[in-house]
Amino acid sequence: MIYVFDFPGKADLLKKLGKHRGGLKQCLYINKLADVEIAVLEKILKAGVKETKKTWPVTAK
């Protein structure tokens, strides 16, 4: 399971991802990396992290 924050365009990327379950909310389930397009997964993860930082900015103390 991969937790991915929602972002604009996520649904379109999920259509290109390959074999998976969920993902439209936050939880994305992938059994084997061989079942998905790694480049698309990378785009989903990067966009999710970018969107998460808008909501929960990380700062050093």
mmCIF file of the N, C-alpha and C atoms, coordinates in Angstrom:
data_MODEL
# 
_entry.id   MODEL 
# 
loop_
_atom_site.group_PDB 
_atom_site.id 
_atom_site.type_symbol 
_atom_site.label_atom_id 
_atom_site.label_alt_id 
_atom_site.label_comp_id 
_atom_site.label_asym_id 
_atom_site.label_entity_id 
_atom_site.label_seq_id 
_atom_site.pdbx_PDB_ins_code 
_atom_site.Cartn_x 
_atom_site.Cartn_y 
_atom_site.Cartn_z 
_atom_site.occupancy 
_atom_site.B_iso_or_equiv 
_atom_site.pdbx_formal_charge 
_atom_site.auth_seq_id 
_atom_site.auth_comp_id 
_atom_site.auth_asym_id 
_atom_site.auth_atom_id 
_atom_site.pdbx_PDB_model_num 
ATOM 1   N N  . MET A 1 1  ? 0.845  -1.171 0.000   1.00 0.00 ? 1  MET A N  1 
ATOM 2   C CA . MET A 1 1  ? 0.000  0.000  0.000   1.00 0.00 ? 1  MET A CA 1 
ATOM 3   C C  . MET A 1 1  ? 0.891  1.235  0.000   1.00 0.00 ? 1  MET A C  1 
ATOM 4   N N  . ILE A 1 2  ? 0.489  2.203  -0.794  1.00 0.00 ? 2  ILE A N  1 
ATOM 5   C CA . ILE A 1 2  ? 1.186  3.483  -0.863  1.00 0.00 ? 2  ILE A CA 1 
ATOM 6   C C  . ILE A 1 2  ? 0.152  4.565  -0.590  1.00 0.00 ? 2  ILE A C  1 
ATOM 7   N N  . TYR A 1 3  ? 0.449  5.462  0.331   1.00 0.00 ? 3  TYR A N  1 
ATOM 8   C CA . TYR A 1 3  ? -0.446 6.563  0.639   1.00 0.00 ? 3  TYR A CA 1 
ATOM 9   C C  . TYR A 1 3  ? -0.032 7.748  -0.211  1.00 0.00 ? 3  TYR A C  1 
ATOM 10  N N  . VAL A 1 4  ? -0.942 8.200  -1.091  1.00 0.00 ? 4  VAL A N  1 
ATOM 11  C CA . VAL A 1 4  ? -0.635 9.310  -1.991  1.00 0.00 ? 4  VAL A CA 1 
ATOM 12  C C  . VAL A 1 4  ? -1.695 10.389 -1.844  1.00 0.00 ? 4  VAL A C  1 
ATOM 13  N N  . PHE A 1 5  ? -1.278 11.579 -1.485  1.00 0.00 ? 5  PHE A N  1 
ATOM 14  C CA . PHE A 1 5  ? -2.178 12.714 -1.360  1.00 0.00 ? 5  PHE A CA 1 
ATOM 15  C C  . PHE A 1 5  ? -2.832 13.002 -2.712  1.00 0.00 ? 5  PHE A C  1 
ATOM 16  N N  . ASP A 1 6  ? -4.050 13.513 -2.698  1.00 0.00 ? 6  ASP A N  1 
ATOM 17  C CA . ASP A 1 6  ? -4.763 13.819 -3.929  1.00 0.00 ? 6  ASP A CA 1 
ATOM 18  C C  . ASP A 1 6  ? -4.177 15.068 -4.586  1.00 0.00 ? 6  ASP A C  1 
ATOM 19  N N  . PHE A 1 7  ? -4.195 15.108 -5.910  1.00 0.00 ? 7  PHE A N  1 
ATOM 20  C CA . PHE A 1 7  ? -3.698 16.256 -6.664  1.00 0.00 ? 7  PHE A CA 1 
ATOM 21  C C  . PHE A 1 7  ? -4.402 16.298 -8.016  1.00 0.00 ? 7  PHE A C  1 
ATOM 22  N N  . PRO A 1 8  ? -4.450 17.464 -8.663  1.00 0.00 ? 8  PRO A N  1 
ATOM 23  C CA . PRO A 1 8  ? -5.092 17.560 -9.976  1.00 0.00 ? 8  PRO A CA 1 
ATOM 24  C C  . PRO A 1 8  ? -4.380 16.673 -11.001 1.00 0.00 ? 8  PRO A C  1 
ATOM 25  N N  . GLY A 1 9  ? -5.145 15.927 -11.772 1.00 0.00 ? 9  GLY A N  1 
ATOM 26  C CA . GLY A 1 9  ? -4.580 15.064 -12.796 1.00 0.00 ? 9  GLY A CA 1 
ATOM 27  C C  . GLY A 1 9  ? -4.264 13.653 -12.332 1.00 0.00 ? 9  GLY A C  1 
ATOM 28  N N  . LYS A 1 10 ? -4.529 13.362 -11.082 1.00 0.00 ? 10 LYS A N  1 
ATOM 29  C CA . LYS A 1 10 ? -4.203 12.049 -10.524 1.00 0.00 ? 10 LYS A CA 1 
ATOM 30  C C  . LYS A 1 10 ? -4.972 10.936 -11.235 1.00 0.00 ? 10 LYS A C  1 
ATOM 31  N N  . ALA A 1 11 ? -6.243 11.156 -11.512 1.00 0.00 ? 11 ALA A N  1 
ATOM 32  C CA . ALA A 1 11 ? -7.070 10.128 -12.162 1.00 0.00 ? 11 ALA A CA 1 
ATOM 33  C C  . ALA A 1 11 ? -6.507 9.753  -13.530 1.00 0.00 ? 11 ALA A C  1 
ATOM 34  N N  . ASP A 1 12 ? -6.045 10.740 -14.279 1.00 0.00 ? 12 ASP A N  1 
ATOM 35  C CA . ASP A 1 12 ? -5.467 10.462 -15.602 1.00 0.00 ? 12 ASP A CA 1 
ATOM 36  C C  . ASP A 1 12 ? -4.190 9.629  -15.493 1.00 0.00 ? 12 ASP A C  1 
ATOM 37  N N  . LEU A 1 13 ? -3.363 9.935  -14.510 1.00 0.00 ? 13 LEU A N  1 
ATOM 38  C CA . LEU A 1 13 ? -2.137 9.158  -14.320 1.00 0.00 ? 13 LEU A CA 1 
ATOM 39  C C  . LEU A 1 13 ? -2.446 7.729  -13.882 1.00 0.00 ? 13 LEU A C  1 
ATOM 40  N N  . LEU A 1 14 ? -3.465 7.566  -13.041 1.00 0.00 ? 14 LEU A N  1 
ATOM 41  C CA . LEU A 1 14 ? -3.830 6.226  -12.590 1.00 0.00 ? 14 LEU A CA 1 
ATOM 42  C C  . LEU A 1 14 ? -4.282 5.353  -13.760 1.00 0.00 ? 14 LEU A C  1 
ATOM 43  N N  . LYS A 1 15 ? -4.917 5.946  -14.754 1.00 0.00 ? 15 LYS A N  1 
ATOM 44  C CA . LYS A 1 15 ? -5.351 5.191  -15.937 1.00 0.00 ? 15 LYS A CA 1 
ATOM 45  C C  . LYS A 1 15 ? -4.158 4.636  -16.710 1.00 0.00 ? 15 LYS A C  1 
ATOM 46  N N  . LYS A 1 16 ? -3.021 5.319  -16.639 1.00 0.00 ? 16 LYS A N  1 
ATOM 47  C CA . LYS A 1 16 ? -1.815 4.922  -17.366 1.00 0.00 ? 16 LYS A CA 1 
ATOM 48  C C  . LYS A 1 16 ? -0.890 4.039  -16.526 1.00 0.00 ? 16 LYS A C  1 
ATOM 49  N N  . LEU A 1 17 ? -1.195 3.904  -15.243 1.00 0.00 ? 17 LEU A N  1 
ATOM 50  C CA . LEU A 1 17 ? -0.283 3.241  -14.313 1.00 0.00 ? 17 LEU A CA 1 
ATOM 51  C C  . LEU A 1 17 ? -0.088 1.755  -14.573 1.00 0.00 ? 17 LEU A C  1 
ATOM 52  N N  . GLY A 1 18 ? -1.161 1.057  -14.853 1.00 0.00 ? 18 GLY A N  1 
ATOM 53  C CA . GLY A 1 18 ? -1.085 -0.396 -14.995 1.00 0.00 ? 18 GLY A CA 1 
ATOM 54  C C  . GLY A 1 18 ? -1.939 -1.047 -13.928 1.00 0.00 ? 18 GLY A C  1 
ATOM 55  N N  . LYS A 1 19 ? -1.614 -2.276 -13.582 1.00 0.00 ? 19 LYS A N  1 
ATOM 56  C CA . LYS A 1 19 ? -2.420 -3.071 -12.651 1.00 0.00 ? 19 LYS A CA 1 
ATOM 57  C C  . LYS A 1 19 ? -2.286 -2.548 -11.210 1.00 0.00 ? 19 LYS A C  1 
ATOM 58  N N  . HIS A 1 20 ? -3.392 -2.039 -10.676 1.00 0.00 ? 20 HIS A N  1 
ATOM 59  C CA . HIS A 1 20 ? -3.430 -1.523 -9.315  1.00 0.00 ? 20 HIS A CA 1 
ATOM 60  C C  . HIS A 1 20 ? -4.876 -1.500 -8.815  1.00 0.00 ? 20 HIS A C  1 
ATOM 61  N N  . ARG A 1 21 ? -5.044 -1.234 -7.528  1.00 0.00 ? 21 ARG A N  1 
ATOM 62  C CA . ARG A 1 21 ? -6.368 -1.032 -6.934  1.00 0.00 ? 21 ARG A CA 1 
ATOM 63  C C  . ARG A 1 21 ? -6.341 0.307  -6.209  1.00 0.00 ? 21 ARG A C  1 
ATOM 64  N N  . GLY A 1 22 ? -7.507 0.930  -6.136  1.00 0.00 ? 22 GLY A N  1 
ATOM 65  C CA . GLY A 1 22 ? -7.637 2.174  -5.384  1.00 0.00 ? 22 GLY A CA 1 
ATOM 66  C C  . GLY A 1 22 ? -6.854 3.305  -6.011  1.00 0.00 ? 22 GLY A C  1 
ATOM 67  N N  . GLY A 1 23 ? -6.486 4.260  -5.165  1.00 0.00 ? 23 GLY A N  1 
ATOM 68  C CA . GLY A 1 23 ? -5.666 5.372  -5.615  1.00 0.00 ? 23 GLY A CA 1 
ATOM 69  C C  . GLY A 1 23 ? -6.419 6.665  -5.831  1.00 0.00 ? 23 GLY A C  1 
ATOM 70  N N  . LEU A 1 24 ? -7.741 6.596  -6.054  1.00 0.00 ? 24 LEU A N  1 
ATOM 71  C CA . LEU A 1 24 ? -8.473 7.834  -6.281  1.00 0.00 ? 24 LEU A CA 1 
ATOM 72  C C  . LEU A 1 24 ? -8.609 8.646  -4.999  1.00 0.00 ? 24 LEU A C  1 
ATOM 73  N N  . LYS A 1 25 ? -8.676 7.993  -3.889  1.00 0.00 ? 25 LYS A N  1 
ATOM 74  C CA . LYS A 1 25 ? -8.679 8.722  -2.612  1.00 0.00 ? 25 LYS A CA 1 
ATOM 75  C C  . LYS A 1 25 ? -7.217 8.911  -2.230  1.00 0.00 ? 25 LYS A C  1 
ATOM 76  N N  . GLN A 1 26 ? -6.699 8.102  -1.337  1.00 0.00 ? 26 GLN A N  1 
ATOM 77  C CA . GLN A 1 26 ? -5.285 8.202  -0.973  1.00 0.00 ? 26 GLN A CA 1 
ATOM 78  C C  . GLN A 1 26 ? -4.536 6.887  -1.073  1.00 0.00 ? 26 GLN A C  1 
ATOM 79  N N  . CYS A 1 27 ? -5.158 5.776  -0.769  1.00 0.00 ? 27 CYS A N  1 
ATOM 80  C CA . CYS A 1 27 ? -4.452 4.498  -0.724  1.00 0.00 ? 27 CYS A CA 1 
ATOM 81  C C  . CYS A 1 27 ? -4.361 3.847  -2.101  1.00 0.00 ? 27 CYS A C  1 
ATOM 82  N N  . LEU A 1 28 ? -3.148 3.579  -2.517  1.00 0.00 ? 28 LEU A N  1 
ATOM 83  C CA . LEU A 1 28 ? -2.872 2.956  -3.805  1.00 0.00 ? 28 LEU A CA 1 
ATOM 84  C C  . LEU A 1 28 ? -2.253 1.587  -3.519  1.00 0.00 ? 28 LEU A C  1 
ATOM 85  N N  . TYR A 1 29 ? -2.863 0.551  -4.067  1.00 0.00 ? 29 TYR A N  1 
ATOM 86  C CA . TYR A 1 29 ? -2.400 -0.814 -3.822  1.00 0.00 ? 29 TYR A CA 1 
ATOM 87  C C  . TYR A 1 29 ? -1.768 -1.384 -5.094  1.00 0.00 ? 29 TYR A C  1 
ATOM 88  N N  . ILE A 1 30 ? -0.527 -1.816 -4.979  1.00 0.00 ? 30 ILE A N  1 
ATOM 89  C CA . ILE A 1 30 ? 0.211  -2.433 -6.078  1.00 0.00 ? 30 ILE A CA 1 
ATOM 90  C C  . ILE A 1 30 ? 0.808  -3.726 -5.540  1.00 0.00 ? 30 ILE A C  1 
ATOM 91  N N  . ASN A 1 31 ? 0.551  -4.846 -6.221  1.00 0.00 ? 31 ASN A N  1 
ATOM 92  C CA . ASN A 1 31 ? 1.119  -6.119 -5.767  1.00 0.00 ? 31 ASN A CA 1 
ATOM 93  C C  . ASN A 1 31 ? 2.581  -6.267 -6.176  1.00 0.00 ? 31 ASN A C  1 
ATOM 94  N N  . LYS A 1 32 ? 2.868  -5.990 -7.449  1.00 0.00 ? 32 LYS A N  1 
ATOM 95  C CA . LYS A 1 32 ? 4.235  -6.145 -7.951  1.00 0.00 ? 32 LYS A CA 1 
ATOM 96  C C  . LYS A 1 32 ? 4.601  -4.921 -8.772  1.00 0.00 ? 32 LYS A C  1 
ATOM 97  N N  . LEU A 1 33 ? 5.802  -4.422 -8.585  1.00 0.00 ? 33 LEU A N  1 
ATOM 98  C CA . LEU A 1 33 ? 6.252  -3.281 -9.373  1.00 0.00 ? 33 LEU A CA 1 
ATOM 99  C C  . LEU A 1 33 ? 6.293  -3.613 -10.857 1.00 0.00 ? 33 LEU A C  1 
ATOM 100 N N  . ALA A 1 34 ? 6.474  -4.873 -11.188 1.00 0.00 ? 34 ALA A N  1 
ATOM 101 C CA . ALA A 1 34 ? 6.511  -5.292 -12.590 1.00 0.00 ? 34 ALA A CA 1 
ATOM 102 C C  . ALA A 1 34 ? 5.154  -5.085 -13.273 1.00 0.00 ? 34 ALA A C  1 
ATOM 103 N N  . ASP A 1 35 ? 4.080  -4.939 -12.475 1.00 0.00 ? 35 ASP A N  1 
ATOM 104 C CA . ASP A 1 35 ? 2.734  -4.768 -13.026 1.00 0.00 ? 35 ASP A CA 1 
ATOM 105 C C  . ASP A 1 35 ? 2.413  -3.328 -13.398 1.00 0.00 ? 35 ASP A C  1 
ATOM 106 N N  . VAL A 1 36 ? 3.277  -2.376 -13.045 1.00 0.00 ? 36 VAL A N  1 
ATOM 107 C CA . VAL A 1 36 ? 2.979  -0.963 -13.287 1.00 0.00 ? 36 VAL A CA 1 
ATOM 108 C C  . VAL A 1 36 ? 4.092  -0.290 -14.086 1.00 0.00 ? 36 VAL A C  1 
ATOM 109 N N  . GLU A 1 37 ? 3.729  0.851  -14.656 1.00 0.00 ? 37 GLU A N  1 
ATOM 110 C CA . GLU A 1 37 ? 4.709  1.683  -15.362 1.00 0.00 ? 37 GLU A CA 1 
ATOM 111 C C  . GLU A 1 37 ? 5.443  2.520  -14.313 1.00 0.00 ? 37 GLU A C  1 
ATOM 112 N N  . ILE A 1 38 ? 6.719  2.268  -14.132 1.00 0.00 ? 38 ILE A N  1 
ATOM 113 C CA . ILE A 1 38 ? 7.505  2.920  -13.094 1.00 0.00 ? 38 ILE A CA 1 
ATOM 114 C C  . ILE A 1 38 ? 7.554  4.436  -13.296 1.00 0.00 ? 38 ILE A C  1 
ATOM 115 N N  . ALA A 1 39 ? 7.657  4.895  -14.525 1.00 0.00 ? 39 ALA A N  1 
ATOM 116 C CA . ALA A 1 39 ? 7.719  6.334  -14.794 1.00 0.00 ? 39 ALA A CA 1 
ATOM 117 C C  . ALA A 1 39 ? 6.426  7.022  -14.361 1.00 0.00 ? 39 ALA A C  1 
ATOM 118 N N  . VAL A 1 40 ? 5.297  6.362  -14.563 1.00 0.00 ? 40 VAL A N  1 
ATOM 119 C CA . VAL A 1 40 ? 4.008  6.927  -14.155 1.00 0.00 ? 40 VAL A CA 1 
ATOM 120 C C  . VAL A 1 40 ? 3.902  6.926  -12.634 1.00 0.00 ? 40 VAL A C  1 
ATOM 121 N N  . LEU A 1 41 ? 4.329  5.849  -12.007 1.00 0.00 ? 41 LEU A N  1 
ATOM 122 C CA . LEU A 1 41 ? 4.321  5.774  -10.544 1.00 0.00 ? 41 LEU A CA 1 
ATOM 123 C C  . LEU A 1 41 ? 5.184  6.890  -9.961  1.00 0.00 ? 41 LEU A C  1 
ATOM 124 N N  . GLU A 1 42 ? 6.319  7.146  -10.567 1.00 0.00 ? 42 GLU A N  1 
ATOM 125 C CA . GLU A 1 42 ? 7.200  8.217  -10.103 1.00 0.00 ? 42 GLU A CA 1 
ATOM 126 C C  . GLU A 1 42 ? 6.496  9.572  -10.184 1.00 0.00 ? 42 GLU A C  1 
ATOM 127 N N  . LYS A 1 43 ? 5.784  9.827  -11.271 1.00 0.00 ? 43 LYS A N  1 
ATOM 128 C CA . LYS A 1 43 ? 5.040  11.086 -11.416 1.00 0.00 ? 43 LYS A CA 1 
ATOM 129 C C  . LYS A 1 43 ? 3.967  11.210 -10.339 1.00 0.00 ? 43 LYS A C  1 
ATOM 130 N N  . ILE A 1 44 ? 3.273  10.117 -10.059 1.00 0.00 ? 44 ILE A N  1 
ATOM 131 C CA . ILE A 1 44 ? 2.226  10.121 -9.035  1.00 0.00 ? 44 ILE A CA 1 
ATOM 132 C C  . ILE A 1 44 ? 2.827  10.426 -7.666  1.00 0.00 ? 44 ILE A C  1 
ATOM 133 N N  . LEU A 1 45 ? 3.931  9.777  -7.333  1.00 0.00 ? 45 LEU A N  1 
ATOM 134 C CA . LEU A 1 45 ? 4.562  9.981  -6.030  1.00 0.00 ? 45 LEU A CA 1 
ATOM 135 C C  . LEU A 1 45 ? 5.094  11.407 -5.871  1.00 0.00 ? 45 LEU A C  1 
ATOM 136 N N  . LYS A 1 46 ? 5.749  11.917 -6.897  1.00 0.00 ? 46 LYS A N  1 
ATOM 137 C CA . LYS A 1 46 ? 6.291  13.277 -6.822  1.00 0.00 ? 46 LYS A CA 1 
ATOM 138 C C  . LYS A 1 46 ? 5.182  14.312 -6.695  1.00 0.00 ? 46 LYS A C  1 
ATOM 139 N N  . ALA A 1 47 ? 4.111  14.156 -7.460  1.00 0.00 ? 47 ALA A N  1 
ATOM 140 C CA . ALA A 1 47 ? 2.992  15.102 -7.386  1.00 0.00 ? 47 ALA A CA 1 
ATOM 141 C C  . ALA A 1 47 ? 2.296  15.010 -6.030  1.00 0.00 ? 47 ALA A C  1 
ATOM 142 N N  . GLY A 1 48 ? 2.187  13.802 -5.490  1.00 0.00 ? 48 GLY A N  1 
ATOM 143 C CA . GLY A 1 48 ? 1.581  13.622 -4.171  1.00 0.00 ? 48 GLY A CA 1 
ATOM 144 C C  . GLY A 1 48 ? 2.392  14.284 -3.070  1.00 0.00 ? 48 GLY A C  1 
ATOM 145 N N  . VAL A 1 49 ? 3.717  14.154 -3.138  1.00 0.00 ? 49 VAL A N  1 
ATOM 146 C CA . VAL A 1 49 ? 4.596  14.786 -2.148  1.00 0.00 ? 49 VAL A CA 1 
ATOM 147 C C  . VAL A 1 49 ? 4.495  16.308 -2.266  1.00 0.00 ? 49 VAL A C  1 
ATOM 148 N N  . LYS A 1 50 ? 4.489  16.807 -3.481  1.00 0.00 ? 50 LYS A N  1 
ATOM 149 C CA . LYS A 1 50 ? 4.381  18.253 -3.703  1.00 0.00 ? 50 LYS A CA 1 
ATOM 150 C C  . LYS A 1 50 ? 3.077  18.794 -3.108  1.00 0.00 ? 50 LYS A C  1 
ATOM 151 N N  . GLU A 1 51 ? 1.980  18.090 -3.328  1.00 0.00 ? 51 GLU A N  1 
ATOM 152 C CA . GLU A 1 51 ? 0.686  18.513 -2.798  1.00 0.00 ? 51 GLU A CA 1 
ATOM 153 C C  . GLU A 1 51 ? 0.655  18.411 -1.273  1.00 0.00 ? 51 GLU A C  1 
ATOM 154 N N  . THR A 1 52 ? 1.274  17.378 -0.721  1.00 0.00 ? 52 THR A N  1 
ATOM 155 C CA . THR A 1 52 ? 1.325  17.206 0.729   1.00 0.00 ? 52 THR A CA 1 
ATOM 156 C C  . THR A 1 52 ? 2.073  18.359 1.392   1.00 0.00 ? 52 THR A C  1 
ATOM 157 N N  . LYS A 1 53 ? 3.162  18.800 0.778   1.00 0.00 ? 53 LYS A N  1 
ATOM 158 C CA . LYS A 1 53 ? 3.950  19.895 1.344   1.00 0.00 ? 53 LYS A CA 1 
ATOM 159 C C  . LYS A 1 53 ? 3.162  21.194 1.404   1.00 0.00 ? 53 LYS A C  1 
ATOM 160 N N  . LYS A 1 54 ? 2.163  21.360 0.543   1.00 0.00 ? 54 LYS A N  1 
ATOM 161 C CA . LYS A 1 54 ? 1.307  22.549 0.591   1.00 0.00 ? 54 LYS A CA 1 
ATOM 162 C C  . LYS A 1 54 ? 0.462  22.535 1.862   1.00 0.00 ? 54 LYS A C  1 
ATOM 163 N N  . THR A 1 55 ? 0.013  21.352 2.260   1.00 0.00 ? 55 THR A N  1 
ATOM 164 C CA . THR A 1 55 ? -0.848 21.215 3.429   1.00 0.00 ? 55 THR A CA 1 
ATOM 165 C C  . THR A 1 55 ? -0.034 21.134 4.714   1.00 0.00 ? 55 THR A C  1 
ATOM 166 N N  . TRP A 1 56 ? 1.039  20.359 4.693   1.00 0.00 ? 56 TRP A N  1 
ATOM 167 C CA . TRP A 1 56 ? 1.884  20.178 5.870   1.00 0.00 ? 56 TRP A CA 1 
ATOM 168 C C  . TRP A 1 56 ? 3.326  20.538 5.527   1.00 0.00 ? 56 TRP A C  1 
ATOM 169 N N  . PRO A 1 57 ? 3.653  21.816 5.543   1.00 0.00 ? 57 PRO A N  1 
ATOM 170 C CA . PRO A 1 57 ? 5.023  22.204 5.194   1.00 0.00 ? 57 PRO A CA 1 
ATOM 171 C C  . PRO A 1 57 ? 6.024  21.664 6.217   1.00 0.00 ? 57 PRO A C  1 
ATOM 172 N N  . VAL A 1 58 ? 7.149  21.224 5.712   1.00 0.00 ? 58 VAL A N  1 
ATOM 173 C CA . VAL A 1 58 ? 8.209  20.685 6.567   1.00 0.00 ? 58 VAL A CA 1 
ATOM 174 C C  . VAL A 1 58 ? 9.254  21.762 6.762   1.00 0.00 ? 58 VAL A C  1 
ATOM 175 N N  . THR A 1 59 ? 9.561  22.048 8.030   1.00 0.00 ? 59 THR A N  1 
ATOM 176 C CA . THR A 1 59 ? 10.582 23.041 8.328   1.00 0.00 ? 59 THR A CA 1 
ATOM 177 C C  . THR A 1 59 ? 11.552 22.450 9.348   1.00 0.00 ? 59 THR A C  1 
ATOM 178 N N  . ALA A 1 60 ? 12.775 22.890 9.283   1.00 0.00 ? 60 ALA A N  1 
ATOM 179 C CA . ALA A 1 60 ? 13.790 22.438 10.240  1.00 0.00 ? 60 ALA A CA 1 
ATOM 180 C C  . ALA A 1 60 ? 13.655 23.256 11.521  1.00 0.00 ? 60 ALA A C  1 
ATOM 181 N N  . LYS A 1 61 ? 13.919 22.626 12.646  1.00 0.00 ? 61 LYS A N  1 
ATOM 182 C CA . LYS A 1 61 ? 13.838 23.340 13.937  1.00 0.00 ? 61 LYS A CA 1 
ATOM 183 C C  . LYS A 1 61 ? 15.204 23.617 14.456  1.00 0.00 ? 61 LYS A C  1 
# 
